[in-house]
Amino acid sequence: MTTKDCTELYRKWQQELNERLAKSPERKQQFATSSAIEIDPLYVPDQIDDAYMENVGFPGEYPYTRGVQPNMYRGRLWTMRQYAGFGSAEETNKRFRYLLEQGQTGLSVAFDLPTQIGYDSDDPMATGEVGKVGVAIDSLEDMEVLLNGIPLDKVSTSMTINAPASVLLAMYIVVGEKQGVPAEKLSGTIQNDILKEYIARGTYIFPPQPSMRLITDIFAYCAENVPKWNTISISGYHIREAGSTAVQEVAFTIADGIAYVEAALQAGLDIDRFAPQLSFFFNGHNHFFEEIAKFRAARRMWARLMKERYGAKNPKSWQFRVHTQTGGSTLTAQQPDNNIVRVTLQALAAVLGGTQSLHTNSRDEALALPTEESARIALRTQQIIAFESGVTDTVDPLAGSYFVEYLTDQIEAKALSYLEKIEQMGGAVAAVEAGYMQREIHKQAYETQRKIESGEEKVVGMNCFQLENEPQPELLRVDPELGRKQKERLDALRAKRNQQSVEQTLNQLREAAQGKDNLMPYIIECVRHYATIGEVCGVLRSVFGEYRAV
């Protein structure tokens, strides 16, 4: 049958459908994805681009629409991470050991707010926040406790840290040395994505230009010394959590990626030296097919950018390698067990989309940090998908679906339109400074909330199918004395360390920050002598200043 024959039959089918709908209307006036891509009742071959080799191709080959590895999960499953961190380093270490015993294959560290914005636990700015949303890490001593008994030559670690990413990476490198693991054998990721902090999250310290310097210093240092480390996880996750659509998540993430690439090139780095160490971080949201298409579109867009615009020669430079976390903002405090179902669908979409790494949220995270039982269920969700569902047995099983290919093409086209607007403004940094991406996200977040409150968008258990007198689940509680205990630990550390060496290394860092040297070796030396995160960031604050949102 020719495409023309198919088109004629499709029109005939549409006519019959319309006659039926005149008698029995559909349940919605319009069906659409989160990105306002209108969904037709049926998709046929002439609704997608038929340039198969150019747009779809084979897995493990340019443009990587079907995945970055030729055999994907038939060869190696995604890294199963559970984002964990709360209270003290000792408590989080216990949770890490538990999750590894349960079959987790990589660590993912959550830091508390003081750590994320470069304050020690005894700083007045840290009052009431120590250990609340992640683990408190003030010094190398805390990092040693956090990673005690964890073989860093065998375990890959992801650290969700941005403004002080260089300091936490320095601590990790020195702990590796103390374990006898050289830097070249360490594997993992630091988020290190400051642009999305200005756009969507807010845990920034320094203004954009010195922040970009720190990031490119990390690129250069790791290319030479920590080659297995992913030096940045360019994050759409928080952009989506702030309220964006899937298209905005793709567009704004790739815009940020372009800014990092160009900053590195301006710093004199060779693209094929640093680009293979770039990675990405996406959200797993509720619209199942749109999420699958989102991953496929982003891979294709990035590959074309890196090869065609920037002239990268190494195929690893073209690859959009991505970690996924299921959507925290989709979880409800009402009927929290429903969140297990949401997370399962989101995780399955990420796997069918071809993710390299995955964190599944726990059912109780809309209420508190997850309990051990909830974290185990979240991990089991990944394991059941991996070992029981059969979806890992073939590569990109939904390729060729008229609907999925159509959505992939639509997401790419709409994301490219956003990228064109951002480039007309002068790039992502200029767009951030002008508040463009922030405004776009805020408008979409408002519209989504309006639909939920009006009931137009259904959230099971929250605005429909509600229960009266819901039982309250057991929740994890952080030790309220932790702030005092961390202060005592810091006092003891400062009393026993060599204060002269600390001051000497901090002064050397200050001088380097005033010049143009790569700052990573100086930060590592500060950390090695047990300078605290607050002391290191304090020196950088004194040179770079602090960013204030307009």
TORPAMAR-281541 format. One record per residue (C-alpha): residue in three letters; x, y, z. Coordinates in steps of 0.02 Angstrom, whole numbers, padded with zeros to 5 digits, always signed. Example, Ala and Ser with C-alpha at 12.3 -4.5 7.8 and 13.67 -1.06 7.14 Angstrom:
ALA+00615-00225+00390;SER+00684-00053+00357;
This chain:
MET+00000+00000+00000;THR+00067+00172-00045;THR+00068+00323+00070;LYS-00062+00402-00043;ASP-00177+00251-00020;CYS-00152+00261+00168;THR-00193+00447+00170;GLU-00354+00419+00075;LEU-00407+00279+00191;TYR-00364+00387+00340;ARG-00476+00527+00277;LYS-00617+00402+00254;TRP-00590+00339+00431;GLN-00592+00518+00498;GLN-00759+00549+00412;GLU-00835+00395+00493;LEU-00763+00448+00661;ASN-00838+00622+00646;GLU-01009+00546+00610;ARG-00994+00441+00767;LEU-00934+00590+00871;ALA-01086+00690+00817;LYS-01191+00563+00913;SER-01069+00528+01057;PRO-00940+00666+01091;GLU-00768+00631+01163;ARG-00736+00662+01348;LYS-00628+00816+01313;GLN-00641+00956+01188;GLN-00454+00946+01158;PHE-00318+00820+01201;ALA-00141+00890+01222;THR+00026+00858+01306;SER+00100+00967+01443;SER+00184+01067+01304;ALA+00018+01102+01219;ILE+00057+00983+01076;GLU-00116+00936+01015;ILE-00147+00749+01010;ASP-00246+00674+00866;PRO-00353+00518+00892;LEU-00241+00418+00775;TYR-00072+00432+00691;VAL-00026+00363+00520;PRO+00136+00360+00416;ASP+00114+00525+00326;GLN+00109+00621+00492;ILE+00294+00589+00526;ASP+00453+00632+00434;ASP+00504+00481+00331;ALA+00691+00521+00330;TYR+00729+00369+00438;MET+00919+00367+00431;GLU+00933+00555+00453;ASN+00812+00572+00599;VAL+00801+00401+00683;GLY+00945+00292+00627;PHE+01022+00155+00733;PRO+01058+00152+00920;GLY+01235+00198+00964;GLU+01254+00297+00803;TYR+01231+00480+00757;PRO+01109+00566+00789;TYR+01077+00447+00937;THR+00887+00464+00931;ARG+00874+00280+00978;GLY+01004+00284+01118;VAL+01188+00314+01150;GLN+01238+00129+01156;PRO+01215+00003+01014;ASN+01133-00128+01125;MET+01076-00014+01268;TYR+01007-00114+01417;ARG+01041-00284+01337;GLY+01224-00248+01378;ARG+01215-00144+01536;LEU+01067-00081+01635;TRP+01054+00100+01687;THR+01138+00148+01851;MET+01010+00132+01990;ARG+01032+00277+02109;GLN+00929+00331+02258;TYR+00953+00513+02303;ALA+00992+00509+02489;GLY+01058+00625+02621;PHE+00992+00687+02787;GLY+01054+00735+02957;SER+01235+00691+02993;ALA+01367+00607+02886;GLU+01352+00453+02999;GLU+01164+00436+02969;THR+01180+00458+02782;ASN+01323+00333+02774;LYS+01209+00204+02855;ARG+01074+00239+02724;PHE+01202+00224+02584;ARG+01263+00056+02649;TYR+01083-00005+02665;LEU+01039+00045+02487;LEU+01197-00036+02417;GLU+01152-00196+02511;GLN+00980-00189+02430;GLY+01054-00186+02255;GLN+01078-00002+02218;THR+01221+00021+02093;GLY+01269+00203+02122;LEU+01262+00335+02257;SER+01173+00502+02242;VAL+01207+00629+02379;ALA+01085+00761+02440;PHE+01165+00904+02536;ASP+01079+01019+02660;LEU+01045+01201+02616;PRO+01193+01275+02712;THR+01312+01160+02617;GLN+01227+01203+02451;ILE+01258+01389+02476;GLY+01431+01375+02555;TYR+01398+01405+02740;ASP+01465+01305+02886;SER+01340+01229+03007;ASP+01389+01355+03142;ASP+01358+01506+03032;PRO+01206+01610+03085;MET+01139+01588+02908;ALA+01128+01399+02939;THR+01018+01412+03094;GLY+00872+01290+03084;GLU+00927+01213+02919;VAL+01070+01097+02967;GLY+01039+00922+02899;LYS+00857+00956+02855;VAL+00848+00927+02666;GLY+01012+00836+02648;VAL+01172+00791+02738;ALA+01278+00924+02822;ILE+01456+00924+02752;ASP+01567+01058+02830;SER+01740+00986+02799;LEU+01843+00843+02734;GLU+01814+00758+02902;ASP+01627+00748+02866;MET+01659+00683+02691;GLU+01773+00547+02761;VAL+01632+00491+02876;LEU+01503+00500+02737;LEU+01604+00384+02625;ASN+01674+00270+02760;GLY+01679+00090+02701;ILE+01619+00133+02525;PRO+01744+00080+02390;LEU+01764+00231+02279;ASP+01850+00130+02142;LYS+01693+00024+02124;VAL+01548+00142+02162;SER+01495+00288+02052;THR+01437+00439+02151;SER+01326+00582+02097;MET+01329+00741+02201;THR+01188+00867+02184;ILE+01291+01022+02218;ASN+01311+01179+02113;ALA+01386+01342+02177;PRO+01516+01254+02288;ALA+01534+01103+02172;SER+01723+01129+02160;VAL+01740+01114+02349;LEU+01638+00953+02364;LEU+01729+00876+02216;ALA+01894+00923+02298;MET+01839+00834+02458;TYR+01790+00679+02358;ILE+01959+00675+02269;VAL+02054+00687+02434;VAL+01947+00550+02516;GLY+01989+00442+02365;GLU+02175+00475+02394;LYS+02156+00424+02576;GLN+02071+00263+02520;GLY+02214+00230+02398;VAL+02105+00267+02246;PRO+02191+00387+02125;ALA+02088+00525+02046;GLU+02096+00444+01874;LYS+01996+00296+01941;LEU+01856+00397+02021;SER+01689+00395+01930;GLY+01535+00499+01961;THR+01452+00665+01927;ILE+01438+00836+02004;GLN+01286+00936+01955;ASN+01387+01098+01941;ASP+01250+01183+01839;ILE+01239+01362+01903;LEU+01132+01434+01762;LYS+00979+01333+01812;GLU+01003+01397+01990;TYR+00975+01574+01927;ILE+00829+01513+01821;ALA+00734+01396+01935;ARG+00808+01348+02102;GLY+00903+01487+02191;THR+01051+01403+02277;TYR+01180+01516+02196;ILE+01323+01609+02279;PHE+01428+01704+02152;PRO+01380+01810+02000;PRO+01369+01724+01830;GLN+01543+01765+01761;PRO+01649+01701+01907;SER+01530+01553+01922;MET+01564+01509+01741;ARG+01750+01523+01777;LEU+01736+01395+01918;ILE+01642+01278+01802;THR+01768+01288+01660;ASP+01910+01266+01786;ILE+01828+01103+01837;PHE+01812+01052+01653;ALA+01997+01083+01624;TYR+02058+01002+01785;CYS+01954+00844+01765;ALA+01998+00822+01581;GLU+02180+00805+01638;ASN+02162+00724+01809;VAL+01989+00644+01835;PRO+01945+00579+01661;LYS+01803+00462+01715;TRP+01710+00601+01805;ASN+01558+00689+01729;THR+01604+00870+01761;ILE+01429+00940+01747;SER+01251+00877+01747;ILE+01160+01008+01645;SER+00993+01006+01730;GLY+00819+01018+01660;TYR+00754+00931+01816;HIS+00736+01088+01920;ILE+00672+01187+01772;ARG+00530+01061+01759;GLU+00503+01061+01948;ALA+00482+01250+01940;GLY+00336+01226+01820;SER+00402+01214+01643;THR+00334+01106+01504;ALA+00431+00962+01427;VAL+00477+01071+01278;GLN+00541+01210+01391;GLU+00640+01082+01491;VAL+00728+01022+01332;ALA+00753+01197+01260;PHE+00817+01284+01417;THR+00929+01138+01466;ILE+01011+01134+01295;ALA+01026+01325+01296;ASP+01122+01311+01460;GLY+01228+01173+01383;ILE+01272+01286+01237;ALA+01325+01422+01360;TYR+01442+01302+01452;VAL+01518+01240+01290;GLU+01550+01416+01230;ALA+01622+01470+01397;ALA+01743+01324+01391;LEU+01792+01363+01212;GLN+01823+01545+01259;ALA+01933+01483+01401;GLY+02041+01395+01269;LEU+01984+01216+01300;ASP+01975+01091+01157;ILE+01796+01032+01131;ASP+01842+00849+01116;ARG+01938+00858+01281;PHE+01793+00917+01388;ALA+01632+00876+01294;PRO+01637+00687+01327;GLN+01626+00728+01514;LEU+01466+00830+01497;SER+01307+00748+01556;PHE+01125+00798+01578;PHE+00987+00780+01708;PHE+00804+00767+01659;ASN+00640+00753+01751;GLY+00526+00603+01731;HIS+00350+00673+01722;ASN+00174+00606+01701;HIS+00134+00617+01514;PHE+00203+00446+01469;PHE+00229+00463+01281;GLU+00285+00645+01285;GLU+00419+00598+01412;ILE+00485+00457+01302;ALA+00489+00573+01151;LYS+00576+00709+01253;PHE+00731+00602+01281;ARG+00739+00552+01098;ALA+00722+00732+01036;ALA+00854+00798+01158;ARG+00982+00668+01103;ARG+00957+00712+00921;MET+00966+00899+00951;TRP+01125+00889+01054;ALA+01212+00774+00931;ARG+01177+00891+00787;LEU+01234+01044+00885;MET+01397+00966+00939;LYS+01441+00893+00770;GLU+01375+01024+00651;ARG+01392+01187+00747;TYR+01544+01155+00854;GLY+01636+01032+00742;ALA+01669+00902+00876;LYS+01756+00751+00801;ASN+01743+00625+00944;PRO+01575+00533+00939;LYS+01573+00537+01130;SER+01563+00727+01117;TRP+01399+00708+01021;GLN+01314+00598+01151;PHE+01177+00666+01264;ARG+01202+00555+01416;VAL+01065+00582+01545;HIS+01020+00545+01725;THR+00834+00550+01765;GLN+00740+00580+01926;THR+00554+00553+01935;GLY+00449+00710+01962;GLY+00449+00770+02141;SER+00321+00905+02101;THR+00197+00773+02042;LEU+00193+00687+02212;THR+00046+00718+02328;ALA+00035+00725+02516;GLN-00140+00653+02499;GLN-00148+00463+02479;PRO+00043+00448+02468;ASP+00035+00267+02410;ASN-00032+00334+02244;ASN+00141+00406+02219;ILE+00210+00230+02196;VAL+00105+00215+02039;ARG+00155+00387+01975;VAL+00339+00350+02002;THR+00324+00182+01914;LEU+00251+00261+01757;GLN+00380+00401+01759;ALA+00524+00279+01783;LEU+00460+00166+01643;ALA+00450+00316+01526;ALA+00630+00362+01568;VAL+00688+00185+01531;LEU+00592+00178+01367;GLY+00668+00348+01329;GLY+00843+00278+01353;THR+00909+00353+01515;GLN+01084+00307+01578;SER+01046+00329+01762;LEU+00887+00338+01864;HIS+00824+00393+02035;THR+00647+00347+02087;ASN+00564+00459+02214;SER+00490+00384+02370;ARG+00304+00385+02408;ASP+00319+00497+02562;GLU+00429+00635+02490;ALA+00284+00759+02480;LEU+00279+00746+02670;ALA+00458+00721+02730;LEU+00625+00643+02688;PRO+00596+00461+02641;THR+00595+00322+02768;GLU+00703+00169+02740;GLU+00551+00067+02689;SER+00494+00198+02563;ALA+00669+00210+02488;ARG+00673+00020+02470;ILE+00505+00018+02377;ALA+00569+00154+02261;LEU+00725+00052+02223;ARG+00622-00107+02198;THR+00519-00011+02069;GLN+00675+00008+01961;GLN+00726-00173+01988;ILE+00555-00239+01936;ILE+00561-00134+01777;ALA+00737-00197+01743;PHE+00716-00382+01779;GLU+00531-00423+01760;SER+00449-00308+01632;GLY+00540-00363+01474;VAL+00560-00183+01413;THR+00749-00198+01423;ASP+00758-00345+01304;THR+00761-00242+01144;VAL+00829-00070+01103;ASP+00709+00078+01090;PRO+00552-00031+01075;LEU+00438+00116+01034;ALA+00539+00178+00884;GLY+00431+00179+00730;SER+00274+00215+00830;TYR+00189+00348+00725;PHE+00135+00438+00883;VAL+00307+00432+00968;GLU+00399+00487+00812;TYR+00274+00628+00785;LEU+00297+00688+00965;THR+00487+00676+00947;ASP+00482+00786+00792;GLN+00362+00910+00874;ILE+00465+00927+01034;GLU+00622+00956+00931;ALA+00539+01088+00822;LYS+00464+01183+00969;ALA+00625+01173+01070;LEU+00725+01239+00922;SER+00606+01386+00912;TYR+00645+01429+01094;LEU+00832+01411+01061;GLU+00820+01534+00917;LYS+00738+01663+01032;ILE+00871+01637+01166;GLU+01013+01656+01040;GLN+00936+01817+00977;MET+00949+01882+01156;GLY+01135+01839+01161;GLY+01127+01664+01235;ALA+01074+01583+01398;VAL+01173+01697+01514;ALA+01097+01853+01437;ALA+00924+01772+01438;VAL+00944+01730+01623;GLU+01000+01907+01663;ALA+00849+01974+01568;GLY+00733+01855+01662;TYR+00665+01778+01501;MET+00669+01594+01547;GLN+00610+01632+01724;ARG+00456+01722+01657;GLU+00415+01582+01535;ILE+00423+01454+01674;HIS+00319+01561+01793;LYS+00182+01584+01662;GLN+00173+01397+01633;ALA+00175+01357+01820;TYR+00029+01478+01847;GLU-00069+01399+01705;THR-00041+01223+01773;GLN-00094+01273+01948;ARG-00249+01359+01879;LYS-00299+01199+01790;ILE-00273+01094+01946;GLU-00372+01212+02056;SER-00515+01221+01931;GLY-00518+01031+01913;GLU-00478+01041+01728;GLU-00320+00942+01763;LYS-00355+00791+01873;VAL-00237+00741+02014;VAL-00300+00579+02088;GLY-00324+00589+02276;MET-00297+00777+02282;ASN-00435+00861+02178;CYS-00534+00703+02137;PHE-00562+00531+02213;GLN-00524+00601+02385;LEU-00532+00512+02552;GLU-00594+00576+02718;ASN-00492+00545+02875;GLU-00337+00482+02787;PRO-00217+00386+02900;GLN-00050+00475+02928;PRO+00104+00373+02876;GLU+00260+00354+02982;LEU+00382+00492+02934;LEU+00570+00511+02953;ARG+00624+00643+03080;VAL+00793+00728+03081;ASP+00879+00743+03250;PRO+00835+00919+03314;GLU+01003+00923+03405;LEU+01102+00901+03245;GLY+01144+01086+03227;ARG+01221+01089+03401;LYS+01317+00928+03367;GLN+01387+00994+03203;LYS+01445+01152+03291;GLU+01536+01047+03421;ARG+01616+00944+03283;LEU+01676+01103+03197;ASP+01747+01171+03360;ALA+01844+01009+03386;LEU+01907+01011+03206;ARG+01971+01189+03218;ALA+02058+01150+03381;LYS+02157+01002+03313;ARG+02198+01054+03133;ASN+02354+01152+03085;GLN+02281+01327+03080;GLN+02436+01403+03002;SER+02425+01282+02854;VAL+02240+01319+02834;GLU+02269+01507+02829;GLN+02415+01486+02708;THR+02312+01383+02584;LEU+02164+01502+02597;ASN+02277+01650+02560;GLN+02349+01559+02409;LEU+02171+01528+02348;ARG+02129+01712+02370;GLU+02278+01765+02266;ALA+02237+01638+02131;ALA+02056+01695+02124;GLN+02116+01873+02095;GLY+02217+01810+01946;LYS+02180+01686+01808;ASP+02250+01520+01872;ASN+02142+01364+01874;LEU+02070+01364+02050;MET+02044+01176+02073;PRO+02222+01136+02134;TYR+02210+01277+02262;ILE+02039+01219+02324;ILE+02103+01040+02340;GLU+02248+01101+02448;CYS+02130+01201+02560;VAL+02020+01047+02582;ARG+02169+00934+02613;HIS+02216+01042+02763;TYR+02036+01035+02828;ALA+01980+01210+02781;THR+01790+01211+02793;ILE+01667+01241+02652;GLY+01620+01406+02733;GLU+01801+01462+02740;VAL+01836+01416+02558;CYS+01676+01496+02494;GLY+01707+01646+02607;VAL+01873+01678+02520;LEU+01789+01665+02349;ARG+01647+01779+02408;SER+01775+01909+02457;VAL+01847+01909+02281;PHE+01696+01872+02171;GLY+01555+01952+02271;GLU+01380+01877+02286;TYR+01239+01870+02160;ARG+01077+01960+02199;ALA+00925+01919+02093;VAL+00847+02069+02007;
